[in-house]
């Protein structure tokens, strides 16, 4: 699974994910993209499951860019533990995603195959998604 190689601090506070994405909100590499329509947190397992769904459908015939990375640690206390006694241990990592963040980009395939691959990937993710297309320098959805 994806996780950072090193972090400055082991644990972070939860925080709130609000607003629109300003960085990473446009197609930068590929012809087709998967863009989030709501805020949320993607776990490393969800990111990997969507990536595998895309690569299996395209059968290694395309170039794929994963534009999100899980760098935020999420902690969890053990089951049947009383309240208190400090923060739990790190259970995994998530990628905080704002509205408009481009999650995946793909290029090198026909229109129908690219759309289907991204549609399959969207079913693996917990946020609402739209497919974005680059056409003659103009983005459409």
Contact map, one row per residue, 1 for C-alpha under 8 A:
111000000000000000000000000000000000000000011001000000000000000000000000000000000000000000000000000000000000000000000000000000000000000000000
111100000000000000000000000000000000000000011001000000000000000000001100000000000000000000001000000000000000000000000000000000000000000000000
111110000000000000000000000000000000000000010000000000000000000000001110000000000000000000011000000000000000000000000000000000000000000000000
011111100000000000000000000000000000000000000000000000000000000000000110000000000000000000000000000000000000000000000000000000000000000000000
001111100000000000000000000000000000000000000000000000000000000000000000000000000000000000000000000000000000000000000000000000000000000000000
000111110000000000000000000000000000000000000000000000000000000000000000000000000000000000000000000000000000000000000000000000000000000000000
000111111100000000000000000000000000000000000000000000000000000000000000000000000000000000000000000000000000000000000000000000000000000000000
000001111100000000000000000000000000000000000000000000000000000000000000000000000000000000000000000000000000000000000000000000000000000000000
000000111111000000000000000000000000000000000000000000000000000000000000000000000000000000000000000000000000000000000000000000000000000000000
000000111111000000000000000000000000000000000000000000000000000000000000100000000000000001000000000000000000000000000000000000000000000000000
000000001111100000000000000000000000000000000000000000000000000000000000111000000000000001000000000000000000000000000000000000000000000000000
000000001111110000000000000000000000000000000000000000000000000000000001110000000000000000000000000000000000000000000000000000000000000000000
000000000011111000000000000000000000000000000000000000000000000000000000000000000000000000000000000000000000000000000000000000000000000000000
000000000001111100000000000000000000000000000000000000000000000000000000010000000000000000000000000000000000000000000000000000000000000000000
000000000000111110000000000000000000000000000000000000000000000000000000000000000000000000000000000000000000000000000000000000000000000000000
000000000000011111000000000000000000000000000000000000000000000000000000000000000000000000000000000000000000000000000000000000000000000000000
000000000000001111100000000000000000001100000000000000000000000000000000000000000000000000000001110000000000000000000000000000000000000000000
000000000000000111110000000000000000001000000000000000000000000000000000000000000000000000000000010000000000000000000000000000000000000000000
000000000000000011111000000000000000001000000000000000000000000000000000000000000000000000000000011000000000000000000000000000000000000000000
000000000000000001111100000000000000000000000000000000000000000000000000000000000000000000000000011110000000000000000000000000000000000000000
000000000000000000111111100000000000000000000000000000000000000000000000000000000000000000000000011110000000000000000000000000000000000000000
000000000000000000011111100000000000000000000000000000000000000000000000000000000000000000000000000000000000000000000000000000000000000000000
000000000000000000001111110000000000000000000000000000000000000000000000000000000000000000000000000010000000000000000000000000000000000000000
000000000000000000001111111000000000000000000000000000000000000000100000000000000000000000000000000011000000000000000000000000000000000000000
000000000000000000001111111000000010000000000000000000000000000000000000000000000000000000000000000111000000000000000000000000000000000000000
000000000000000000000011111100000000000000000000000000000000000000000000000000000000000000000000000011000000000000000000000000000000000000000
000000000000000000000001111111111000000000000000000000000000000000000000000000000000000000000000000001001000000000000000000000000001010000000
000000000000000000000000011111000000000000000000000000000000000000000000000000000000000000000000000000000000000000000000000000000000000000000
000000000000000000000000001111100000000000000000000000000000000010000000000000000000000000000000000000001100000000000000000000000000000000000
000000000000000000000000001111111000000000000000000000000000001110000000000000000000000000000000000000001110000000000000000000000000000000000
000000000000000000000000001011111000000000000000000000000000000000000000000000000000000000000000000000001111000000000000000000000000111000000
000000000000000000000000001001111100000000000000000000000000000000000000000000000000000000000000000000001110000001100000000000000011110000000
000000000000000000000000001001111110000000000000000000000000000000000000000000000000000000000000000001111100000000000100000000000011100000000
000000000000000000000000000000011111000000000000000000000000000000000000000000000000000000000000000001111000000000000100010000001111000000000
000000000000000000000000100000001111100000000000000000000000000000000000000000000000000000000000000111110000000000000000000000001111000000000
000000000000000000000000000000000111111000000000000000000000000000000000000000000000000000000000111111100000000000000000000000111100000000000
000000000000000000000000000000000011111000000000000000000000000000000000000000000000000000000000001110000000000000000000000000111100000000000
000000000000000000000000000000000001111100000000000000000000000000000000000000000000000000000000111100000000000000000000000000111000000000000
000000000000000011100000000000000001111110000000000000000000000000000000000000000000000000000001111000000000000000000000000000100000000000000
000000000000000010000000000000000000011111000000000000000000000000000000000000000000000000000001110000000000000000000000000001100000000000000
000000000000000000000000000000000000001111100000000000000000000000000000000000000000000000000111100000000000000000000000000001000000000000000
000000000000000000000000000000000000000111110110000000000000000000000100000000000000000000000111100000000000000000000000000011000000000000000
000000000000000000000000000000000000000011111110000000000000000000000100000000000000000000011110000000000000000000000000000000000000000000000
111000000000000000000000000000000000000001111111000000000000000000001100000000000000000000011110000000000000000000000000000000000000000000000
110000000000000000000000000000000000000000111111100000000000000000000000000000000000000000000000000000000000000000000000000000000000000000000
000000000000000000000000000000000000000001111111110000000000000000000000000000000000000000000000000000000000000000000000000110000000000000000
000000000000000000000000000000000000000001111111111000000000000000000000000000000000000000000000000000000000000000000000000010000000000000000
110000000000000000000000000000000000000000011111111100000000000000000000000000000000000000000000000000000000000000000000000000000000000000000
000000000000000000000000000000000000000000001111111110000000000000000000000000000000000000000000000000000000000000000000100100000000000000000
000000000000000000000000000000000000000000000111111111000000000000000000000000000000000000000000000000000000000000000001111110000000000000000
000000000000000000000000000000000000000000000011111111100000000001000000000000000000000000000000000000000000000000000000100000000000000000000
000000000000000000000000000000000000000000000001111111110000000000000000000000000000000000000000000000000000000000000000000000000000000000000
000000000000000000000000000000000000000000000000111111111000000000000000000000000000000000000000000000000000000000001001100000000000000000000
000000000000000000000000000000000000000000000000011111111100000000000000000000000000000000000000000000000000000000001101100000000000000000000
000000000000000000000000000000000000000000000000001111111111000100000000000000000000000000000000000000000000000000001000000000000000000000000
000000000000000000000000000000000000000000000000000111111111000000000000000000000000000000000000000000000000000000000000000000000000000000000
000000000000000000000000000000000000000000000000000011111110000000000000000000000000000000000000000000000000000010001000000000000000000000000
000000000000000000000000000000000000000000000000000001111111110000000000000000000000000000000000000000000000000011001000000000000000000000000
000000000000000000000000000000000000000000000000000000111111110000000000000000000000000000000000000000000000000000000000000000000000000000000
000000000000000000000000000000000000000000000000000000110111111000000000000000000000000000000000000000000000000000000000000000000000000000000
000000000000000000000000000000000000000000000000000000000111111000000000000000000000000000000000000000000001100000000000000000000000000000000
000000000000000000000000000000000000000000000000000000000111111100000000000000000000000000000000000000000111100000000000000000000000000000000
000000000000000000000000000001000000000000000000000000000001111110000000000000000000000000000000000000000111000000000000000000000000000000000
000000000000000000000000000001000000000000000000000000100000011111000000000000000000000000000000000000011110000000000000000000000000000000000
000000000000000000000000000011000000000000000000000000000000001111100000000000000000000000000000000000011100000000000000000000000000000000000
000000000000000000000000000000000000000000000000001000000000000111111000000000000000000000000000000000111000000000000000000000000000000000000
000000000000000000000001000000000000000000000000000000000000000011111000000000000000000000000000000001111000000000000000000000000000000000000
000000000000000000000000000000000000000000000000000000000000000001111100000000000000000000000010000001110000000000000000000000000000000000000
011000000000000000000000000000000000000000010000000000000000000001111110000000000000000000000110000000000000000000000000000000000000000000000
011100000000000000000000000000000000000001110000000000000000000000011111000000000000000000001111000000000000000000000000000000000000000000000
001100000000000000000000000000000000000000000000000000000000000000001111100000000000000000001110000000000000000000000000000000000000000000000
000000000001000000000000000000000000000000000000000000000000000000000111110000000000000000001111000000000000000000000000000000000000000000000
000000000111000000000000000000000000000000000000000000000000000000000011111000000000000001111100000000000000000000000000000000000000000000000
000000000011010000000000000000000000000000000000000000000000000000000001111100000000000001111100000000000000000000000000000000000000000000000
000000000010000000000000000000000000000000000000000000000000000000000000111110000000001111110000000000000000000000000000000000000000000000000
000000000000000000000000000000000000000000000000000000000000000000000000011111000000001111100000000000000000000000000000000000000000000000000
000000000000000000000000000000000000000000000000000000000000000000000000001111101000001110000000000000000000000000000000000000000000000000000
000000000000000000000000000000000000000000000000000000000000000000000000000111111000000100000000000000000000000000000000000000000000000000000
000000000000000000000000000000000000000000000000000000000000000000000000000011111000000000000000000000000000000000000000000000000000000000000
000000000000000000000000000000000000000000000000000000000000000000000000000001111100000000000000000000000000000000000000000000000000000000000
000000000000000000000000000000000000000000000000000000000000000000000000000011111110000000000000000000000000000000000000000000000000000000000
000000000000000000000000000000000000000000000000000000000000000000000000000000011111000000000000000000000000000000000000000000000000000000000
000000000000000000000000000000000000000000000000000000000000000000000000000000001111100000000000000000000000000000000000000000000000000000000
000000000000000000000000000000000000000000000000000000000000000000000000000000000111111000000000000000000000000000000000000000000000000000000
000000000000000000000000000000000000000000000000000000000000000000000000000000000011111000000000000000000000000000000000000000000000000000000
000000000000000000000000000000000000000000000000000000000000000000000000000000000001111100000000000000000000000000000000000000000000000000000
000000000000000000000000000000000000000000000000000000000000000000000000001110000001111110000000000000000000000000000000000000000000000000000
000000000000000000000000000000000000000000000000000000000000000000000000001111000000011111000000000000000000000000000000000000000000000000000
000000000000000000000000000000000000000000000000000000000000000000000000001110000000001111100000000000000000000000000000000000000000000000000
000000000110000000000000000000000000000000000000000000000000000000000000111100000000000111111000000000000000000000000000000000000000000000000
000000000000000000000000000000000000000000000000000000000000000000000000111100000000000011111000000000000000000000000000000000000000000000000
001000000000000000000000000000000000000000110000000000000000000000000000111000000000000001111100000000000000000000000000000000000000000000000
011000000000000000000000000000000000000000110000000000000000000000000111110000000000000001111110000000000000000000000000000000000000000000000
000000000000000000000000000000000000000011110000000000000000000000001111110000000000000000011111000000000000000000000000000000000000000000000
000000000000000000000000000000000000000011110000000000000000000000011111000000000000000000001111100000000000000000000000000000000000000000000
000000000000000010000000000000000000001111000000000000000000000000000101000000000000000000000111110000000000000000000000000000000000000000000
000000000000000010000000000000000001011111000000000000000000000000000000000000000000000000000011111010000000000000000000000000000000000000000
000000000000000011111000000000000001011100000000000000000000000000000000000000000000000000000001111110000000000000000000000000000000000000000
000000000000000000111000000000000001111000000000000000000000000000000000000000000000000000000000111110000000000000000000000000000000000000000
000000000000000000011000100000000011110000000000000000000000000000000000000000000000000000000000011111000000000000000000000000000000000000000
000000000000000000011011110000000011100000000000000000000000000000000000000000000000000000000000111111100000000000000000000000000000000000000
000000000000000000000001111000001111000000000000000000000000000000110000000000000000000000000000000111111000000000000000000000000000000000000
000000000000000000000000000000001111000000000000000000000000000001110000000000000000000000000000000011111000000000000000000000000000000000000
000000000000000000000000000000001110000000000000000000000000000111110000000000000000000000000000000001111100000000000000000000000000000000000
000000000000000000000000001011111100000000000000000000000000000111100000000000000000000000000000000001111110000000000000000000000000000000000
000000000000000000000000000011111000000000000000000000000000011110000000000000000000000000000000000000011111000001000000000000000000000000000
000000000000000000000000000001110000000000000000000000000000011100000000000000000000000000000000000000001111100001000000000000000000000000000
000000000000000000000000000000100000000000000000000000000000111000000000000000000000000000000000000000000111110000000000000000000000000000000
000000000000000000000000000000000000000000000000000000000000110000000000000000000000000000000000000000000011111011000000000000000000000000000
000000000000000000000000000000000000000000000000000000000000000000000000000000000000000000000000000000000001111111000000000000000000000000000
000000000000000000000000000000000000000000000000000000000000000000000000000000000000000000000000000000000000111111100000000000000000000000000
000000000000000000000000000000000000000000000000000000000000000000000000000000000000000000000000000000000000011111110000000000000000000000000
000000000000000000000000000000000000000000000000000000001100000000000000000000000000000000000000000000000000111111111000000000000000000000000
000000000000000000000000000000010000000000000000000000000100000000000000000000000000000000000000000000000110111111111100000000000000000000000
000000000000000000000000000000010000000000000000000000000000000000000000000000000000000000000000000000000000001111111110000000000010000000000
000000000000000000000000000000000000000000000000000000000000000000000000000000000000000000000000000000000000000111111111000000000000000000000
000000000000000000000000000000000000000000000000000011101100000000000000000000000000000000000000000000000000000011111111100000000000000000000
000000000000000000000000000000001100000000000000000001000000000000000000000000000000000000000000000000000000000001111111110000000010000000000
000000000000000000000000000000000000000000000000000000000000000000000000000000000000000000000000000000000000000000111111111000000010000000000
000000000000000000000000000000000000000000000000010011000000000000000000000000000000000000000000000000000000000000011111111100000000000000000
000000000000000000000000000000000000000000000000111011000000000000000000000000000000000000000000000000000000000000001111111110000000000000000
000000000000000000000000000000000100000000000000010000000000000000000000000000000000000000000000000000000000000000000111111110011000000000000
000000000000000000000000000000000000000000000000010000000000000000000000000000000000000000000000000000000000000000000011111111000000000000000
000000000000000000000000000000000000000000000100110000000000000000000000000000000000000000000000000000000000000000000001111111000000000000000
000000000000000000000000000000000000000001000110010000000000000000000000000000000000000000000000000000000000000000000000111111110000000000000
000000000000000000000000000000000000000111000000000000000000000000000000000000000000000000000000000000000000000000000000001111110000000000000
000000000000000000000000000000000001111100000000000000000000000000000000000000000000000000000000000000000000000000000000000011111000000000000
000000000000000000000000000000000001110000000000000000000000000000000000000000000000000000000000000000000000000000000000010011111100000000000
000000000000000000000000000000000111110000000000000000000000000000000000000000000000000000000000000000000000000000000000010000111110000000000
000000000000000000000000000000000111100000000000000000000000000000000000000000000000000000000000000000000000000000000000000000011111000000001
000000000000000000000000000000011110000000000000000000000000000000000000000000000000000000000000000000000000000000100110000000001111100000001
000000000000000000000000001000011110000000000000000000000000000000000000000000000000000000000000000000000000000000000000000000000111110000111
000000000000000000000000000000111000000000000000000000000000000000000000000000000000000000000000000000000000000000000000000000000011111000111
000000000000000000000000001000110000000000000000000000000000000000000000000000000000000000000000000000000000000000000000000000000001111111110
000000000000000000000000000000100000000000000000000000000000000000000000000000000000000000000000000000000000000000000000000000000000111111110
000000000000000000000000000000000000000000000000000000000000000000000000000000000000000000000000000000000000000000000000000000000000011111000
000000000000000000000000000000000000000000000000000000000000000000000000000000000000000000000000000000000000000000000000000000000000011111100
000000000000000000000000000000000000000000000000000000000000000000000000000000000000000000000000000000000000000000000000000000000000011111110
000000000000000000000000000000000000000000000000000000000000000000000000000000000000000000000000000000000000000000000000000000000001111011111
000000000000000000000000000000000000000000000000000000000000000000000000000000000000000000000000000000000000000000000000000000000001111001111
000000000000000000000000000000000000000000000000000000000000000000000000000000000000000000000000000000000000000000000000000000000111100000111
